[in-house]
Amino acid sequence: VRGRSMLGDHICKGDLVVVDPDLEAREGDIVVVLVGEEATVKRLHRRGKKVELRSSNPEYPSIILEEGGDEARVLGKVGALLREGI
């Protein structure tokens, strides 16, 4: 994790998230999504053919994109978090 957008879910800069690509991502799950060529960790909310990638830090706005194709591809559901020093 490289940013502060998920601090409300206690996911901090430097954490490692373990992602399961086989788990079905449901409404409100924390997921890893490929946006263009960059991966992001956010809460998933589906809005018809679009997805809202919601941060848990109010300083960061949601990202709303088309699901599938080149714009946004869900890579998997976050199943675990690893933090050094704990």
PyMOL commands that set and color helices and strands:
alter all, ss='L'
color gray80, all
select helices_A, chain A and resi 7-9
alter helices_A, ss='H'
color red, helices_A
select strands_A, chain A and resi 16-20+30-35+38-47+50-54+63-66+73-82
alter strands_A, ss='S'
color yellow, strands_A
deselect
rebuild
show_as cartoon
